[in-house]
Amino acid sequence: MLLLSQAETRDALPFPELIEALAEMFRKGCEMPVRHHHDMKVPDEPDATMLIMPAWVPGEHAGVKIVNVMPGNAAWGEPAISAEYLLSDARTGKMLALIDGGELTARRTAAASALAARYLAAKEAGHLLVIGTGRLSLYLIEAHMAVRPIRKVSVWGRSTEKAASVAAKAAEQLGIDAEAVEDLDDAVSRADIISAATLSNDPLIKGALLKHGAHVDLVGAFKPTMRESDDDAIRRASVFVDTRDGCTKEGGDIVQPLESGVLKMKDIKADLYDLTRGDHPGRRTDDEITLFKSVGAALEDLAGAILAFQSSADGDIDLGRAVPDA
């Protein structure tokens, strides 16, 4: 069985290839049971969450990811997400690879946002605002750069120091004009693409401020009690999701407006299945405001894990790190 470290998983999943792998998996589909979602008490810290996410393509590949989301880790300087992914042969049952789940999750999440932006963001969108300074922030910048001609990046976070650090890394590593901003409302009003990846319980993006033609990408707020956009954003935008089943049950940006009546099921224009299969064209006009909410899907993990394994098997990663089969 192959063991892929964080660095090896990163190197095996370049965004152009990963975005295409996700698109292909959404087009053809896979078996994807409802994921297990369990709250875990952590003494003297915010509640944690355990996710168990299986998926398989019959006769091809099967996999399962176990994720621990620990919001309290920020206080200790530790990552909020710990995860591992086990990929196996769906015909023989043989275990093929154990892949760093945190890296896989971060990269496939950013790639799903970029895949959606390929259909929903304006063709000439050049100004990206990233809200949040966690692990996903740099990946969201890099992923969106793979599908749109991003020329300027603004970064906002509750910590100005962390926002400045993310902007500096983006400028150095990605060669993009990037800066930290302190006035979130002003930044929202100017950006072509707004990508939020936070654990916020209260809306950060005011829909009334969105300019015509803007695209809103909501990645965080993965529980029904969490939210990154307000009702005005839902009212003004054409709403899209990664999967209807997931977003209408888990993400507060969709669940809360559905419960209040601000949003109706029929108002959700399409999901990534519809977009990749050509059942919906995505953005229709230059002035249209679009909003995409993702909560993640096991399908995305499976697509990324297969790509990582196949890249390794092709010699992109040293197979000397393979561990003996059990």
C-alpha positions in Angstrom: 0.0 0.0 0.0 1.2 3.5 -0.9 1.6 6.1 1.8 1.4 9.7 0.6 2.6 12.4 2.9 1.2 15.9 2.9 3.9 17.2 0.6 3.5 14.2 -1.8 -0.3 14.6 -1.8 0.1 18.3 -2.7 2.5 17.6 -5.5 0.3 14.9 -6.9 -2.7 17.3 -7.1 -1.9 20.3 -9.3 -5.0 22.4 -9.6 -5.6 22.3 -13.4 -5.5 18.5 -13.3 -7.5 18.3 -10.1 -10.2 20.6 -11.4 -10.6 18.4 -14.4 -10.7 15.3 -12.3 -13.6 16.7 -10.3 -15.4 17.8 -13.4 -15.1 14.3 -14.8 -16.3 12.6 -11.6 -19.3 14.9 -11.4 -20.1 14.2 -15.0 -20.1 10.4 -14.6 -21.1 10.2 -11.0 -20.4 7.6 -8.3 -22.0 5.8 -5.4 -22.0 8.2 -2.4 -23.9 7.4 0.8 -24.9 10.2 3.1 -21.8 11.0 5.2 -21.8 10.4 8.9 -21.6 13.7 10.8 -21.0 13.6 14.6 -20.5 16.4 17.1 -17.8 15.7 19.7 -17.5 17.5 23.0 -14.1 18.9 23.8 -13.6 20.0 27.4 -13.1 23.7 27.8 -13.1 24.2 23.9 -15.6 24.6 21.1 -17.4 21.4 20.0 -15.5 19.3 17.4 -17.0 17.4 14.5 -16.1 13.9 13.1 -17.0 13.3 9.5 -16.9 9.8 7.8 -17.2 10.1 4.0 -17.4 6.9 1.8 -17.7 6.8 -2.0 -17.0 4.3 -4.8 -17.2 3.8 -8.5 -18.4 0.1 -8.9 -15.6 -2.1 -10.1 -13.1 0.7 -10.1 -12.1 2.5 -6.9 -13.6 2.9 -3.4 -12.5 5.1 -0.6 -13.3 6.6 2.8 -12.2 9.7 4.5 -12.2 10.3 8.3 -12.0 13.9 9.3 -11.8 15.6 12.7 -12.7 19.3 12.7 -11.3 20.9 15.8 -12.1 24.6 16.0 -10.3 25.0 19.3 -7.0 24.0 17.8 -6.4 27.6 16.6 -5.7 28.6 20.2 -2.9 26.0 20.3 -1.4 26.9 16.9 -2.6 23.5 15.5 -4.5 22.9 12.2 -8.3 22.9 12.6 -8.6 19.8 10.4 -7.0 16.4 10.7 -7.9 13.7 8.2 -6.7 10.6 6.3 -8.1 9.0 3.2 -8.0 5.2 2.4 -8.2 4.3 -1.3 -8.9 0.8 -2.4 -9.6 -1.3 -5.5 -13.4 -1.6 -5.8 -13.1 -4.9 -7.6 -10.6 -6.8 -5.4 -10.9 -4.9 -2.2 -7.1 -4.4 -2.0 -6.0 -1.3 -0.1 -4.1 0.9 -2.5 -3.1 4.0 -0.7 -3.3 6.0 2.5 -3.4 9.7 1.5 -3.0 12.8 3.7 -6.6 13.7 4.2 -6.0 17.3 5.3 -4.1 18.1 2.1 -6.6 16.2 -0.1 -9.5 18.0 1.6 -8.0 21.5 1.2 -7.0 21.1 -2.4 -10.3 19.4 -3.6 -12.3 22.1 -1.7 -10.5 24.9 -3.5 -10.7 23.0 -6.8 -14.5 22.6 -6.4 -14.8 26.4 -5.9 -12.7 26.9 -9.1 -14.8 24.4 -11.0 -17.9 26.3 -10.1 -16.3 29.6 -10.9 -15.5 28.3 -14.4 -19.2 28.3 -15.0 -20.4 31.1 -12.7 -17.7 33.9 -12.5 -17.5 36.6 -15.2 -15.0 35.6 -17.9 -12.8 38.6 -17.2 -13.0 38.5 -13.4 -9.7 39.9 -12.3 -10.1 40.9 -8.6 -10.4 38.2 -6.0 -11.3 38.9 -2.4 -10.5 36.1 0.0 -12.2 36.2 3.4 -10.4 34.1 6.0 -6.8 33.4 6.7 -6.7 29.7 7.3 -5.2 26.8 5.3 -7.6 27.2 2.4 -6.8 30.9 1.7 -3.8 30.4 -0.5 -5.3 27.3 -2.2 -8.4 29.3 -3.1 -6.3 32.0 -4.7 -4.2 29.5 -6.7 -7.3 27.5 -7.8 -9.2 30.6 -9.0 -6.1 31.7 -10.8 -6.3 28.4 -12.8 -9.7 29.3 -14.2 -9.9 33.1 -14.3 -7.5 35.9 -15.2 -7.0 37.0 -11.6 -4.7 40.1 -11.5 -5.3 41.4 -7.9 -6.1 39.6 -4.6 -7.4 41.2 -1.5 -7.3 39.3 1.8 -9.4 40.0 4.9 -9.3 38.3 8.2 -10.2 39.1 11.8 -6.5 39.3 12.4 -4.9 42.0 10.2 -1.5 40.4 10.8 -2.6 37.0 9.5 -4.3 38.6 6.5 -1.0 40.4 5.7 0.9 37.1 6.0 -1.4 35.4 3.6 -1.2 38.3 1.1 2.6 38.3 1.4 2.7 34.5 0.7 0.4 34.8 -2.3 2.6 37.5 -3.8 5.8 35.5 -3.2 4.6 32.0 -4.1 2.0 32.8 -6.8 3.4 36.0 -8.3 0.2 37.9 -7.8 -0.5 41.5 -6.7 -1.9 40.8 -3.2 -2.7 43.0 -0.2 -4.4 42.8 3.1 -7.5 44.9 3.6 -9.2 46.1 6.8 -12.5 47.4 5.5 -14.4 44.3 4.6 -17.5 46.1 3.3 -15.5 48.2 0.9 -13.6 45.2 -0.3 -16.9 43.2 -0.9 -18.2 46.1 -3.0 -15.2 46.2 -5.3 -14.4 42.5 -5.9 -15.3 40.4 -8.9 -15.0 37.1 -7.0 -15.5 36.9 -3.2 -14.4 33.6 -1.7 -15.1 33.0 2.0 -13.6 30.2 4.0 -14.4 30.8 7.7 -16.1 29.2 10.6 -18.3 32.2 11.1 -21.7 31.9 12.8 -22.8 35.4 11.6 -22.9 36.7 8.0 -19.8 38.5 6.8 -20.9 39.3 3.3 -23.6 41.9 2.9 -25.6 41.3 -0.3 -26.6 44.9 -0.7 -22.9 45.7 -1.3 -22.3 43.2 -4.1 -21.6 44.8 -7.5 -23.3 43.7 -10.6 -21.6 40.7 -12.1 -20.0 39.6 -8.9 -19.5 35.9 -8.0 -19.8 34.8 -4.3 -18.0 31.6 -3.4 -19.0 30.3 0.1 -16.7 27.5 1.3 -16.8 27.7 5.1 -19.8 27.7 7.5 -20.4 24.0 7.1 -23.0 23.6 9.9 -26.6 24.8 9.7 -25.9 27.2 12.6 -23.0 28.9 10.6 -23.3 31.5 8.0 -21.1 33.7 5.8 -23.6 35.6 3.7 -26.8 37.4 4.6 -30.4 37.2 3.2 -29.8 40.1 0.8 -27.0 38.1 -0.9 -29.5 35.2 -1.4 -32.2 37.5 -2.7 -30.0 39.2 -5.2 -28.0 36.2 -6.5 -28.6 33.3 -8.7 -27.9 30.4 -6.2 -25.9 27.3 -7.0 -24.5 24.5 -4.8 -22.0 21.7 -5.0 -24.7 19.1 -4.2 -28.3 19.7 -3.4 -28.5 16.9 -0.8 -25.5 18.3 1.1 -26.1 22.0 1.0 -29.8 21.9 1.8 -29.1 19.9 5.0 -25.7 21.2 6.2 -24.7 24.6 5.1 -26.3 27.5 7.0 -26.1 29.8 4.0 -28.7 27.6 2.3 -30.4 25.9 5.3 -31.3 29.1 7.1 -32.8 30.9 4.1 -34.8 27.7 3.2 -36.2 27.6 6.7 -37.2 31.3 6.7 -38.7 31.2 3.2 -36.1 33.7 1.8 -35.0 30.8 -0.5 -37.1 28.0 -2.0 -35.8 24.7 -3.3 -36.8 25.7 -6.8 -34.7 28.9 -6.5 -31.5 26.7 -6.4 -30.6 27.0 -10.1 -28.2 24.0 -10.4 -25.5 22.0 -8.7 -22.1 20.8 -10.0 -23.8 17.7 -11.5 -26.0 19.9 -13.6 -23.2 22.3 -14.6 -20.7 19.7 -15.6 -23.3 17.7 -17.6 -24.5 20.8 -19.5 -28.0 20.7 -17.9 -27.5 24.3 -16.9 -25.3 26.9 -18.6 -24.2 28.7 -15.4 -23.9 32.5 -15.7 -26.3 33.9 -18.2 -25.5 37.6 -18.3 -22.6 39.9 -17.5 -24.6 41.7 -14.8 -25.9 38.6 -13.1 -24.8 38.1 -9.4 -24.0 34.4 -8.8 -23.6 32.6 -5.4 -22.1 29.2 -5.0 -22.3 27.3 -1.7 -20.2 24.1 -1.1 -20.1 21.8 1.9 -17.9 19.2 0.3 -18.8 15.8 -1.0 -17.1 12.3 -0.9 -17.2 12.3 -4.7 -14.6 15.1 -4.7 -12.3 13.2 -2.3 -12.6 10.1 -4.3 -11.7 12.0 -7.5 -8.7 13.6 -5.9 -7.5 10.4 -4.3 -7.6 8.5 -7.6 -5.7 11.3 -9.2 -3.1 11.3 -6.4 -2.6 7.5 -6.6 -2.4 7.4 -10.4 0.1 10.3 -10.4 2.2 8.4 -7.9 1.9 5.1 -9.9 3.1 7.0 -13.0 6.3 7.9 -11.2 5.7 11.4 -10.1 6.3 10.4 -6.5 8.9 8.0 -5.1 7.2 4.6 -4.7 9.9 3.7 -2.3 7.7 5.2 0.4 5.2 2.5 -0.2 4.5 0.4 3.0 3.9 -3.3 3.0 0.4 -4.6 2.4 -1.3 -5.7 5.6 
